[in-house]
Amino acid sequence: MNFSVYATGLMMGLSLIVAIGAQNAFILRQGLRNEHVFAVCLACALSDAALIVLGVTSLQRIAGLLPWLDPVMRYGGATFLAWYGAKSLYSALRSSAALTVAAAETASFSRTLVTCLALTWLNPHVYLDTVVLLGTISTRYPGEQASFALGAVTGSFLFFFSLGYGATSLRPIFSKPSSWRMLETLVAATMWIIAFKLIRGV
């Protein structure tokens, strides 16, 4: 394994997923509520790993075989994000003093996992970052693409688990209903902004 190429993949992988997005906002919320944190982080990391490997090994063939995939993912993802944003805003508007980390209603494991996977696989930006961008960058390292992919995958695992479990340090802040309302409003705004950009093709 080429360590310098591995380190490059690690840094590129981290740089593309650090910015707040639909997926990261969901992980943060799950971490704050301490709901199915490990499963959510693992699902996101494994999804990223699969897409990174797909991009490094098959980017050019995918673009040629599926020219219709981009508009389908763009509008489907925008619809889902708009719905999820409305759901978060509704939660913010109806929250009360009873909404705390300890007392908040716990979503089922299956429902949480389905939502997590939808936020991951229905977001075209995920494909842009992992399959397209990382796949394209990996072509700069012929013969060392495996090291690059491994570095990028490592970055995904480090980031998602750090975000999910690091959120526990913020729990005292979010013991106040007003903080939960602000978080839900931020999540709603984030979802709608991303959905708007997807529709516009930004």
Backbone as a printed PyTorch tensor [residue, N CA C, xyz], in Angstrom:
tensor([[[  0.8430,  -1.2030,   0.0000],
         [  0.0000,   0.0000,   0.0000],
         [  0.8710,   1.2440,   0.0000]],

        [[  0.5100,   2.2090,  -0.8150],
         [  1.2170,   3.4880,  -0.8790],
         [  0.6090,   4.4310,   0.1570]],

        [[  1.3830,   4.7450,   1.2250],
         [  0.8230,   5.5260,   2.3220],
         [  0.4910,   6.9540,   1.9120]],

        [[  1.3000,   7.5560,   1.0530],
         [  1.0290,   8.9350,   0.6400],
         [ -0.2760,   9.0270,  -0.1510]],

        [[ -0.5320,   8.0290,  -1.0000],
         [ -1.7930,   8.0000,  -1.7510],
         [ -2.9510,   7.7180,  -0.8050]],

        [[ -2.7250,   6.8180,   0.1630],
         [ -3.7410,   6.5350,   1.1860],
         [ -4.1050,   7.8050,   1.9470]],

        [[ -3.0890,   8.5870,   2.3480],
         [ -3.3260,   9.8260,   3.0840],
         [ -4.0820,  10.8370,   2.2300]],

        [[ -3.7670,  10.8710,   0.9400],
         [ -4.4880,  11.7710,   0.0350],
         [ -5.9560,  11.3860,  -0.0490]],

        [[ -6.2180,  10.0920,  -0.1840],
         [ -7.6000,   9.6180,  -0.2170],
         [ -8.3240,   9.9280,   1.0780]],

        [[ -7.6300,   9.7660,   2.2170],
         [ -8.2170,  10.0700,   3.5140],
         [ -8.6230,  11.5290,   3.6120]],

        [[ -7.7250,  12.4260,   3.2460],
         [ -8.0060,  13.8630,   3.3380],
         [ -9.0920,  14.2870,   2.3480]],

        [[ -9.0760,  13.7310,   1.1450],
         [-10.1060,  14.0810,   0.1680],
         [-11.4690,  13.5660,   0.6230]],

        [[-11.4990,  12.3520,   1.1610],
         [-12.7650,  11.8080,   1.6470],
         [-13.3480,  12.6510,   2.7570]],

        [[-12.4990,  13.0710,   3.6960],
         [-12.9660,  13.9100,   4.8030],
         [-13.4470,  15.2620,   4.3130]],

        [[-12.7200,  15.8660,   3.3980],
         [-13.0700,  17.2110,   2.9400],
         [-14.4190,  17.2570,   2.2410]],

        [[-14.8180,  16.1390,   1.6350],
         [-16.0760,  16.1200,   0.8870],
         [-17.2980,  15.8490,   1.7570]],

        [[-17.1020,  15.3060,   2.9730],
         [-18.2640,  14.9580,   3.7890],
         [-18.3930,  15.7850,   5.0570]],

        [[-17.4070,  16.6680,   5.3280],
         [-17.4560,  17.4530,   6.5590],
         [-18.5920,  18.4770,   6.5310]],

        [[-18.8410,  19.0800,   5.3570],
         [-19.8810,  20.1160,   5.2740],
         [-21.2340,  19.5480,   5.6840]],

        [[-22.0310,  20.3720,   6.3860],
         [-23.3390,  19.9130,   6.8520],
         [-24.2500,  19.6120,   5.6620]],

        [[-24.9350,  18.5240,   5.7570],
         [-25.8660,  18.1210,   4.7150],
         [-26.9820,  17.3100,   5.3380]],

        [[-27.8410,  16.7730,   4.4760],
         [-28.9870,  16.0220,   4.9800],
         [-28.5400,  14.8330,   5.8230]],

        [[-27.5730,  14.0960,   5.3170],
         [-27.0930,  12.9040,   6.0050],
         [-26.4280,  13.2540,   7.3320]],

        [[-25.5590,  14.2640,   7.3090],
         [-24.8500,  14.6460,   8.5340],
         [-25.7870,  15.2140,   9.5840]],

        [[-26.7720,  15.9810,   9.1480],
         [-27.7440,  16.5360,  10.0950],
         [-28.5300,  15.4140,  10.7780]],

        [[-28.8530,  14.3850,  10.0240],
         [-29.5880,  13.2450,  10.5890],
         [-28.7300,  12.4950,  11.6070]],

        [[-27.4590,  12.2680,  11.2850],
         [-26.5610,  11.5810,  12.2170],
         [-26.4020,  12.3770,  13.4930]],

        [[-26.2490,  13.6970,  13.3580],
         [-26.1200,  14.5580,  14.5390],
         [-27.3520,  14.4410,  15.4210]],

        [[-28.5170,  14.4630,  14.8130],
         [-29.7620,  14.3600,  15.5730],
         [-29.8560,  13.0160,  16.2900]],

        [[-29.4770,  11.9430,  15.5980],
         [-29.5130,  10.6230,  16.2270],
         [-28.5240,  10.5300,  17.3860]],

        [[-27.3640,  11.1330,  17.2140],
         [-26.3760,  11.1250,  18.2830],
         [-26.8430,  11.8870,  19.4960]],

        [[-27.4910,  13.0120,  19.2820],
         [-28.0060,  13.8130,  20.3870],
         [-29.1000,  13.0660,  21.1450]],

        [[-29.9040,  12.3150,  20.4180],
         [-30.9910,  11.5550,  21.0490],
         [-30.5490,  10.1730,  21.5200]],

        [[-29.3280,   9.7880,  21.1600],
         [-28.7870,   8.4780,  21.5080],
         [-29.6860,   7.3520,  20.9960]],

        [[-30.1180,   7.4760,  19.7470],
         [-31.0080,   6.5050,  19.1130],
         [-30.2920,   5.7610,  17.9890]],

        [[-30.0460,   4.4950,  18.1820],
         [-29.5050,   3.6320,  17.1300],
         [-28.2500,   4.2440,  16.4950]],

        [[-27.3920,   4.8390,  17.3120],
         [-26.2410,   5.5930,  16.7940],
         [-25.2890,   4.6960,  16.0030]],

        [[-24.9370,   3.5400,  16.5800],
         [-23.9750,   2.6690,  15.9010],
         [-24.5050,   2.2140,  14.5460]],

        [[-25.7560,   1.7890,  14.4960],
         [-26.3360,   1.2970,  13.2390],
         [-26.3750,   2.3950,  12.1830]],

        [[-26.7410,   3.6130,  12.5950],
         [-26.8180,   4.7320,  11.6500],
         [-25.4310,   5.0720,  11.1150]],

        [[-24.4380,   5.1660,  12.0100],
         [-23.0790,   5.4840,  11.5810],
         [-22.5240,   4.3910,  10.6680]],

        [[-22.7800,   3.1340,  11.0190],
         [-22.2830,   2.0220,  10.2110],
         [-22.9440,   1.9960,   8.8380]],

        [[-24.2580,   2.2410,   8.8040],
         [-24.9790,   2.2430,   7.5260],
         [-24.4350,   3.3300,   6.6020]],

        [[-24.1870,   4.5140,   7.1460],
         [-23.6510,   5.6230,   6.3390],
         [-22.2390,   5.3210,   5.8610]],

        [[-21.4070,   4.7840,   6.7540],
         [-20.0210,   4.4970,   6.4020],
         [-19.9340,   3.3930,   5.3460]],

        [[-20.7270,   2.3290,   5.5110],
         [-20.7120,   1.2440,   4.5380],
         [-21.2660,   1.6990,   3.1840]],

        [[-22.2920,   2.5580,   3.2140],
         [-22.8380,   3.0980,   1.9680],
         [-21.7870,   3.9210,   1.2350]],

        [[-21.0870,   4.7750,   1.9860],
         [-20.0100,   5.5670,   1.3920],
         [-18.9290,   4.6660,   0.8120]],

        [[-18.5690,   3.6260,   1.5670],
         [-17.5230,   2.7180,   1.1140],
         [-17.9130,   2.0580,  -0.2080]],

        [[-19.1670,   1.6100,  -0.3050],
         [-19.6320,   0.9670,  -1.5290],
         [-19.5850,   1.9270,  -2.7140]],

        [[-20.0070,   3.1780,  -2.4790],
         [-20.0280,   4.1650,  -3.5530],
         [-18.6200,   4.5940,  -3.9560]],

        [[-17.7180,   4.6850,  -2.9800],
         [-16.3270,   5.0400,  -3.2880],
         [-15.6820,   3.9680,  -4.1650]],

        [[-15.8620,   2.7240,  -3.7650],
         [-15.3020,   1.6150,  -4.5470],
         [-15.9160,   1.5870,  -5.9430]],

        [[-17.2210,   1.8530,  -6.0210],
         [-17.8940,   1.9020,  -7.3210],
         [-17.3030,   2.9970,  -8.1950]],

        [[-17.0700,   4.1620,  -7.6140],
         [-16.5120,   5.2720,  -8.3710],
         [-15.0990,   5.0120,  -8.8500]],

        [[-14.2800,   4.4420,  -7.9720],
         [-12.8780,   4.1780,  -8.3180],
         [-12.7600,   3.1200,  -9.4030]],

        [[-13.6730,   2.1410,  -9.3920],
         [-13.5430,   1.0190, -10.3260],
         [-14.4030,   1.1310, -11.5870]],

        [[-15.5180,   1.9000, -11.5250],
         [-16.4950,   1.8010, -12.6210],
         [-17.0720,   3.1240, -13.0970]],

        [[-16.4670,   4.2580, -12.7670],
         [-17.0670,   5.5630, -13.0720],
         [-17.3760,   5.7410, -14.5520]],

        [[-16.4160,   5.4920, -15.3950],
         [-16.6090,   5.7670, -16.8230],
         [-17.6750,   4.8810, -17.4460]],

        [[-17.7280,   3.6370, -17.0470],
         [-18.7400,   2.7270, -17.5980],
         [-20.1520,   3.1200, -17.1660]],

        [[-20.2960,   3.5820, -15.8950],
         [-21.6180,   3.9840, -15.3870],
         [-22.1620,   5.1740, -16.1710]],

        [[-21.3080,   6.1690, -16.3930],
         [-21.7370,   7.3780, -17.1140],
         [-22.2110,   7.0470, -18.5200]],

        [[-21.5680,   6.0860, -19.1590],
         [-21.9500,   5.7260, -20.5140],
         [-23.2100,   4.8880, -20.5970]],

        [[-23.4290,   4.0380, -19.5970],
         [-24.5610,   3.1100, -19.6320],
         [-25.8630,   3.7090, -19.1160]],

        [[-25.7900,   4.6690, -18.1780],
         [-26.9950,   5.1850, -17.5280],
         [-27.0910,   6.7040, -17.6250]],

        [[-27.3100,   7.2520, -18.8160],
         [-27.4010,   8.7080, -18.9590],
         [-28.6460,   9.2950, -18.2920]],

        [[-29.6530,   8.4520, -18.0230],
         [-30.9090,   8.9290, -17.4220],
         [-30.8450,   8.9860, -15.9000]],

        [[-29.7650,   8.4520, -15.3200],
         [-29.7120,   8.3250, -13.8680],
         [-29.6810,   9.6760, -13.1590]],

        [[-28.9850,  10.6440, -13.7300],
         [-28.8390,  11.9440, -13.0690],
         [-30.1700,  12.6380, -12.8190]],

        [[-31.0410,  12.8430, -13.8460],
         [-32.3120,  13.5270, -13.5680],
         [-33.2230,  12.7490, -12.6280]],

        [[-33.2200,  11.4230, -12.7280],
         [-34.0560,  10.6110, -11.8410],
         [-33.6400,  10.7950, -10.3880]],

        [[-32.3560,  10.7050, -10.1140],
         [-31.8550,  10.8570,  -8.7530],
         [-32.0260,  12.2910,  -8.2560]],

        [[-31.8860,  13.2480,  -9.1640],
         [-31.9740,  14.6560,  -8.7630],
         [-33.3880,  15.0000,  -8.2950]],

        [[-34.3960,  14.6770,  -9.0870],
         [-35.7660,  15.0440,  -8.7210],
         [-36.3360,  14.1350,  -7.6300]],

        [[-35.9680,  12.8650,  -7.6590],
         [-36.4030,  11.9680,  -6.5920],
         [-35.8090,  12.3760,  -5.2540]],

        [[-34.5360,  12.7270,  -5.2520],
         [-33.8840,  13.1730,  -4.0260],
         [-34.4620,  14.4820,  -3.5100]],

        [[-34.7550,  15.4190,  -4.4190],
         [-35.3240,  16.7010,  -4.0180],
         [-36.6930,  16.5160,  -3.3700]],

        [[-37.4990,  15.6100,  -3.9140],
         [-38.8200,  15.3460,  -3.3480],
         [-38.7180,  14.7830,  -1.9390]],

        [[-37.8270,  13.8320,  -1.7580],
         [-37.6610,  13.2320,  -0.4340],
         [-37.1440,  14.2600,   0.5770]],

        [[-36.1820,  15.0720,   0.1870],
         [-35.6130,  16.0640,   1.1020],
         [-36.6460,  17.1310,   1.4770]],

        [[-37.4900,  17.5170,   0.5180],
         [-38.5340,  18.4910,   0.8140],
         [-39.5140,  17.9250,   1.8470]],

        [[-39.8750,  16.6530,   1.7020],
         [-40.7770,  16.0080,   2.6650],
         [-40.1350,  15.9270,   4.0360]],

        [[-38.8760,  15.5150,   4.0890],
         [-38.2070,  15.3730,   5.3820],
         [-38.0410,  16.7340,   6.0590]],

        [[-37.7780,  17.7810,   5.2710],
         [-37.6720,  19.1240,   5.8320],
         [-38.9820,  19.5810,   6.4460]],

        [[-40.0940,  19.2840,   5.7660],
         [-41.4050,  19.6440,   6.3020],
         [-41.6820,  18.8950,   7.6030]],

        [[-41.2770,  17.6550,   7.6650],
         [-41.4460,  16.8460,   8.8700],
         [-40.6460,  17.4370,  10.0410]],

        [[-39.4230,  17.8760,   9.7760],
         [-38.5910,  18.4730,  10.8210],
         [-39.1620,  19.8030,  11.2940]],

        [[-39.6750,  20.6170,  10.3590],
         [-40.2570,  21.8970,  10.7470],
         [-41.5070,  21.6890,  11.5870]],

        [[-42.3110,  20.7070,  11.2240],
         [-43.4990,  20.3840,  12.0120],
         [-43.1120,  19.9920,  13.4290]],

        [[-42.0440,  19.2090,  13.5520],
         [-41.5600,  18.8030,  14.8720],
         [-41.1000,  20.0110,  15.6680]],

        [[-40.4550,  20.9660,  15.0110],
         [-39.9830,  22.1680,  15.7060],
         [-41.1460,  23.0120,  16.2010]],

        [[-42.1920,  23.1300,  15.3840],
         [-43.3230,  23.9870,  15.7380],
         [-44.1790,  23.3890,  16.8520]],

        [[-44.2370,  22.0720,  16.9270],
         [-45.1110,  21.4460,  17.9180],
         [-44.3800,  21.0340,  19.1890]],

        [[-43.0460,  21.2590,  19.2530],
         [-42.2870,  20.8310,  20.4270],
         [-42.6650,  21.6670,  21.6370]],

        [[-42.4930,  21.0690,  22.8180],
         [-42.8460,  21.7360,  24.0600],
         [-41.8050,  21.4160,  25.1170]],

        [[-42.0910,  21.7390,  26.3650],
         [-41.1420,  21.4820,  27.4410],
         [-40.8680,  20.0000,  27.6320]],

        [[-41.7720,  19.1530,  27.1060],
         [-41.5820,  17.7150,  27.2740],
         [-40.5490,  17.1470,  26.3090]],

        [[-40.1390,  17.9430,  25.3280],
         [-39.1950,  17.4600,  24.3340],
         [-37.7780,  17.6230,  24.8560]],

        [[-37.2310,  16.5610,  25.4350],
         [-35.8620,  16.5600,  25.9340],
         [-35.1700,  15.3200,  25.4250]],

        [[-33.8690,  15.2470,  25.6320],
         [-33.1150,  14.0920,  25.1700],
         [-33.6470,  12.8150,  25.8010]],

        [[-33.9950,  12.8830,  27.0560],
         [-34.4410,  11.6860,  27.7610],
         [-35.8650,  11.3120,  27.4170]],

        [[-36.7130,  12.3240,  27.2020],
         [-38.1320,  12.0480,  27.0600],
         [-38.6230,  11.9680,  25.6210]],

        [[-37.7680,  12.3110,  24.6660],
         [-38.2170,  12.3220,  23.2840],
         [-38.6330,  10.9290,  22.8370]],

        [[-39.6470,  10.8770,  21.9970],
         [-40.1410,   9.5920,  21.5060],
         [-39.0840,   8.9020,  20.6510]],

        [[-38.8290,   7.6530,  20.9190],
         [-37.8080,   6.9030,  20.2060],
         [-38.4040,   6.2520,  18.9620]],

        [[-37.7710,   6.4960,  17.8220],
         [-38.2210,   5.8800,  16.5810],
         [-37.7500,   4.4380,  16.5460]],

        [[-38.4890,   3.5890,  15.8460],
         [-38.1180,   2.1840,  15.7510],
         [-36.8120,   2.0380,  14.9750]],

        [[-36.1400,   0.9170,  15.1840],
         [-34.8740,   0.6630,  14.4920],
         [-35.0780,   0.6310,  12.9810]],

        [[-36.1110,  -0.0860,  12.5240],
         [-36.3360,  -0.2150,  11.0830],
         [-36.6640,   1.1300,  10.4460]],

        [[-37.4800,   1.9210,  11.1210],
         [-37.8390,   3.2400,  10.5770],
         [-36.6180,   4.1430,  10.5100]],

        [[-35.8010,   4.1110,  11.5480],
         [-34.5940,   4.9280,  11.5740],
         [-33.6410,   4.5240,  10.4650]],

        [[-33.4640,   3.2190,  10.2760],
         [-32.5270,   2.7300,   9.2650],
         [-33.0120,   3.0640,   7.8570]],

        [[-34.3120,   2.9210,   7.6180],
         [-34.8560,   3.2530,   6.2980],
         [-34.6600,   4.7370,   5.9950]],

        [[-34.9200,   5.5890,   6.9800],
         [-34.7220,   7.0280,   6.7910],
         [-33.2620,   7.3430,   6.5100]],

        [[-32.3770,   6.7150,   7.2620],
         [-30.9450,   6.9230,   7.0810],
         [-30.4990,   6.5350,   5.6780]],

        [[-30.9330,   5.3650,   5.2220],
         [-30.5520,   4.8890,   3.8940],
         [-31.1570,   5.7550,   2.7920]],

        [[-32.3760,   6.2440,   3.0240],
         [-33.0010,   7.1200,   2.0320],
         [-32.2400,   8.4330,   1.9160]],

        [[-31.8580,   9.0080,   3.0580],
         [-31.0960,  10.2560,   3.0310],
         [-29.7420,  10.0710,   2.3570]],

        [[-29.2330,   8.8570,   2.4010],
         [-27.9450,   8.5700,   1.7800],
         [-28.0850,   8.2870,   0.2900]],

        [[-28.9360,   7.3300,  -0.0540],
         [-28.9810,   6.8390,  -1.4330],
         [-29.8700,   7.6690,  -2.3580]],

        [[-30.7670,   8.5110,  -1.7970],
         [-31.6140,   9.3610,  -2.6360],
         [-31.0530,  10.7650,  -2.8030]],

        [[-29.8530,  10.9860,  -2.2970],
         [-29.2230,  12.3060,  -2.4040],
         [-28.1730,  12.2790,  -3.5150]],

        [[-28.4480,  12.9050,  -4.6460],
         [-27.4820,  12.8820,  -5.7620],
         [-26.1220,  13.4650,  -5.3990]],

        [[-26.0800,  14.3740,  -4.4130],
         [-24.7950,  14.9470,  -4.0060],
         [-23.8550,  13.8750,  -3.4620]],

        [[-24.4290,  12.8360,  -2.8540],
         [-23.6020,  11.7330,  -2.3640],
         [-22.8870,  11.0560,  -3.5260]],

        [[-23.6140,  10.8630,  -4.6280],
         [-23.0090,  10.2340,  -5.8050],
         [-21.9720,  11.1560,  -6.4310]],

        [[-22.2570,  12.4460,  -6.4320],
         [-21.3010,  13.4070,  -6.9880],
         [-19.9910,  13.3750,  -6.2050]],

        [[-20.1150,  13.3740,  -4.8630],
         [-18.9160,  13.4000,  -4.0240],
         [-18.1310,  12.0970,  -4.0810]],

        [[-18.8350,  10.9680,  -3.9750],
         [-18.1460,   9.6810,  -3.8660],
         [-17.8190,   9.0730,  -5.2300]],

        [[-18.8590,   8.8420,  -6.0220],
         [-18.6510,   8.1550,  -7.2920],
         [-17.9080,   9.0440,  -8.2930]],

        [[-18.3960,  10.2760,  -8.4790],
         [-17.8450,  11.1340,  -9.5360],
         [-16.5280,  11.7990,  -9.1180]],

        [[-16.5550,  12.5840,  -8.0350],
         [-15.3540,  13.3390,  -7.6660],
         [-14.2080,  12.4300,  -7.2190]],

        [[-14.4830,  11.5550,  -6.2500],
         [-13.4110,  10.6780,  -5.7790],
         [-12.9830,   9.6950,  -6.8740]],

        [[-13.9510,   9.2360,  -7.6660],
         [-13.6010,   8.3550,  -8.7760],
         [-12.6970,   9.0480,  -9.7840]],

        [[-12.9920,  10.3120, -10.0630],
         [-12.1700,  11.0760, -11.0030],
         [-10.7750,  11.3310, -10.4360]],

        [[-10.7090,  11.7380,  -9.1720],
         [ -9.4140,  12.0210,  -8.5480],
         [ -8.5390,  10.7740,  -8.4960]],

        [[ -9.1680,   9.6190,  -8.2920],
         [ -8.3940,   8.3780,  -8.1730],
         [ -7.6420,   8.0380,  -9.4570]],

        [[ -8.1340,   8.5640, -10.5960],
         [ -7.4590,   8.2630, -11.8640],
         [ -6.0820,   8.9050, -11.9440]],

        [[ -5.7930,   9.8220, -11.0260],
         [ -4.4610,  10.4460, -11.0000],
         [ -3.4070,   9.5010, -10.4390]],

        [[ -3.8710,   8.3880,  -9.8830],
         [ -2.9310,   7.4630,  -9.2350],
         [ -3.0600,   6.0700,  -9.8460]],

        [[ -2.6630,   5.9190, -11.1030],
         [ -2.7680,   4.6150, -11.7600],
         [ -1.9300,   3.5630, -11.0210]],

        [[ -2.5460,   2.4340, -10.7860],
         [ -1.8690,   1.3730, -10.0630],
         [ -1.9390,   1.4970,  -8.5600]],

        [[ -2.3670,   2.6760,  -8.0600],
         [ -2.4550,   2.9140,  -6.6170],
         [ -3.8730,   3.3020,  -6.1950]],

        [[ -4.8340,   2.9930,  -7.0590],
         [ -6.2080,   3.4040,  -6.7820],
         [ -6.7970,   2.6950,  -5.5710]],

        [[ -6.3300,   1.4830,  -5.3020],
         [ -6.8120,   0.7610,  -4.1240],
         [ -6.4120,   1.4920,  -2.8470]],

        [[ -5.1900,   2.0170,  -2.8060],
         [ -4.7310,   2.7770,  -1.6380],
         [ -5.5580,   4.0500,  -1.4640]],

        [[ -5.8600,   4.7210,  -2.5820],
         [ -6.6750,   5.9320,  -2.5300],
         [ -8.0730,   5.6210,  -2.0140]],

        [[ -8.6750,   4.5590,  -2.5350],
         [-10.0220,   4.1850,  -2.1120],
         [-10.0490,   3.8130,  -0.6360]],

        [[ -9.0410,   3.0810,  -0.1780],
         [ -8.9790,   2.6930,   1.2340],
         [ -8.8590,   3.9190,   2.1320]],

        [[ -8.0820,   4.8950,   1.7100],
         [ -7.9620,   6.1290,   2.4810],
         [ -9.2820,   6.8770,   2.5680]],

        [[ -9.9930,   6.9750,   1.4440],
         [-11.2890,   7.6630,   1.4220],
         [-12.3100,   6.9390,   2.2850]],

        [[-12.3030,   5.6090,   2.2300],
         [-13.2250,   4.8180,   3.0570],
         [-12.9130,   5.0140,   4.5410]],

        [[-11.6420,   5.0360,   4.8880],
         [-11.2440,   5.2860,   6.2750],
         [-11.7530,   6.6420,   6.7500]],

        [[-11.6490,   7.6470,   5.8870],
         [-12.1420,   8.9760,   6.2280],
         [-13.6310,   8.9710,   6.5250]],

        [[-14.4050,   8.2180,   5.7520],
         [-15.8460,   8.1350,   5.9820],
         [-16.1580,   7.5080,   7.3380]],

        [[-15.4970,   6.3940,   7.6480],
         [-15.7320,   5.7380,   8.9350],
         [-15.3490,   6.6550,  10.0950]],

        [[-14.2070,   7.3280,  10.0020],
         [-13.7730,   8.2270,  11.0680],
         [-14.7720,   9.3600,  11.2770]],

        [[-15.2150,   9.9510,  10.1800],
         [-16.1060,  11.1080,  10.2970],
         [-17.4740,  10.7320,  10.8510]],

        [[-18.1020,   9.7130,  10.2830],
         [-19.4580,   9.3730,  10.6990],
         [-19.5200,   8.9280,  12.1590]],

        [[-18.5820,   8.1110,  12.5870],
         [-18.6010,   7.6560,  13.9810],
         [-18.2100,   8.7710,  14.9420]],

        [[-17.3240,   9.6700,  14.5160],
         [-16.9750,  10.8210,  15.3570],
         [-18.1640,  11.7540,  15.5120]],

        [[-18.9020,  11.9640,  14.4240],
         [-20.0760,  12.8330,  14.4760],
         [-21.1700,  12.2240,  15.3400]],

        [[-21.4420,  10.9370,  15.1380],
         [-22.5150,  10.2880,  15.8750],
         [-22.2630,  10.2220,  17.3720]],

        [[-21.0650,   9.7960,  17.7480],
         [-20.7660,   9.6360,  19.1710],
         [-20.2420,  10.9220,  19.8050]],

        [[-19.6810,  11.8190,  19.0000],
         [-19.2360,  13.1020,  19.5260],
         [-20.3900,  14.0090,  19.9110]],

        [[-21.5660,  13.7340,  19.3250],
         [-22.7430,  14.5550,  19.6370],
         [-23.1510,  14.4320,  21.0970]],

        [[-22.7010,  13.3680,  21.7740],
         [-23.0880,  13.1820,  23.1750],
         [-22.5960,  14.3260,  24.0550]],

        [[-21.4880,  14.9480,  23.6830],
         [-20.9650,  16.0630,  24.4760],
         [-21.8620,  17.2930,  24.4030]],

        [[-22.7680,  17.3080,  23.4310],
         [-23.6720,  18.4530,  23.2640],
         [-25.0200,  18.2410,  23.9480]],

        [[-25.2100,  17.0760,  24.5580],
         [-26.5120,  16.7720,  25.1560],
         [-26.9570,  17.7790,  26.2090]],

        [[-26.0680,  18.2810,  27.0870],
         [-26.5440,  19.2760,  28.0710],
         [-27.1850,  20.4990,  27.4210]],

        [[-26.6400,  20.9010,  26.2800],
         [-27.2110,  22.0590,  25.5710],
         [-28.6040,  21.7290,  25.0510]],

        [[-28.7610,  20.5100,  24.5370],
         [-30.0190,  20.1340,  23.9130],
         [-31.0200,  19.5390,  24.9000]],

        [[-30.7420,  19.7010,  26.1960],
         [-31.7350,  19.3230,  27.1940],
         [-32.8310,  20.3740,  27.2880]],

        [[-32.6100,  21.5070,  26.6430],
         [-33.6100,  22.5850,  26.6200],
         [-34.4760,  22.4580,  25.3690]],

        [[-35.7850,  22.5490,  25.5010],
         [-36.6780,  22.4530,  24.3360],
         [-36.3480,  23.4750,  23.2510]],

        [[-35.9160,  24.6660,  23.6400],
         [-35.6000,  25.6900,  22.6460],
         [-34.4420,  25.2530,  21.7500]],

        [[-33.4850,  24.5310,  22.3090],
         [-32.3560,  24.0530,  21.5150],
         [-32.8080,  22.9970,  20.5150]],

        [[-33.7250,  22.1190,  20.9410],
         [-34.2700,  21.1150,  20.0270],
         [-35.0440,  21.7820,  18.8940]],

        [[-35.7990,  22.8280,  19.2170],
         [-36.5460,  23.5330,  18.1680],
         [-35.5930,  24.1560,  17.1550]],

        [[-34.4900,  24.7110,  17.6560],
         [-33.5020,  25.3060,  16.7540],
         [-32.8630,  24.2440,  15.8720]],

        [[-32.5610,  23.0740,  16.4410],
         [-31.9570,  22.0000,  15.6620],
         [-32.9100,  21.5180,  14.5780]],

        [[-34.1690,  21.2890,  14.9350],
         [-35.1410,  20.8110,  13.9560],
         [-35.3450,  21.8450,  12.8430]],

        [[-35.3440,  23.1210,  13.2170],
         [-35.4860,  24.1810,  12.2140],
         [-34.2780,  24.2100,  11.2870]],

        [[-33.0740,  24.0310,  11.8650],
         [-31.8530,  23.9840,  11.0600],
         [-31.8780,  22.7980,  10.1060]],

        [[-32.3320,  21.6430,  10.6050],
         [-32.4360,  20.4620,   9.7490],
         [-33.4010,  20.7180,   8.6010]],

        [[-34.5580,  21.3240,   8.9130],
         [-35.5500,  21.6210,   7.8780],
         [-34.9710,  22.5560,   6.8210]],

        [[-34.2950,  23.6190,   7.2780],
         [-33.7060,  24.5720,   6.3410],
         [-32.6470,  23.9110,   5.4680]],

        [[-31.8460,  23.0550,   6.0880],
         [-30.8040,  22.3600,   5.3410],
         [-31.4080,  21.4780,   4.2530]],

        [[-32.4370,  20.7190,   4.6120],
         [-33.0850,  19.8250,   3.6430],
         [-33.6680,  20.6180,   2.4730]],

        [[-34.3300,  21.7210,   2.7880],
         [-34.9880,  22.5030,   1.7320],
         [-33.9720,  23.1980,   0.8240]],

        [[-32.8910,  23.6840,   1.4000],
         [-31.8510,  24.3280,   0.5880],
         [-31.2430,  23.3320,  -0.3840]],

        [[-30.9520,  22.1290,   0.1210],
         [-30.3670,  21.1030,  -0.7430],
         [-31.3630,  20.6910,  -1.8260]],

        [[-32.6430,  20.5460,  -1.4360],
         [-33.6770,  20.1770,  -2.4150],
         [-33.7970,  21.2410,  -3.5060]],

        [[-33.7540,  22.5140,  -3.1060],
         [-33.8440,  23.6160,  -4.0690],
         [-32.6580,  23.5920,  -5.0290]],

        [[-31.4690,  23.3240,  -4.4930],
         [-30.2860,  23.2740,  -5.3470],
         [-30.3480,  22.1010,  -6.3230]],

        [[-30.9100,  20.9980,  -5.8450],
         [-31.0340,  19.8350,  -6.7240],
         [-31.9700,  20.1340,  -7.8920]],

        [[-33.1060,  20.7890,  -7.5970],
         [-34.0680,  21.1140,  -8.6450],
         [-33.4630,  22.0700,  -9.6700]],

        [[-32.6850,  23.0140,  -9.1620],
         [-32.0510,  23.9910, -10.0560],
         [-30.8310,  23.4240, -10.7650]],

        [[-30.3820,  22.2530, -10.3180],
         [-29.2100,  21.6510, -10.9360],
         [-27.9140,  22.2720, -10.5150]],

        [[-27.8890,  22.8940,  -9.3000],
         [-26.6910,  23.5440,  -8.7990],
         [-25.7380,  22.5070,  -8.2390]]])
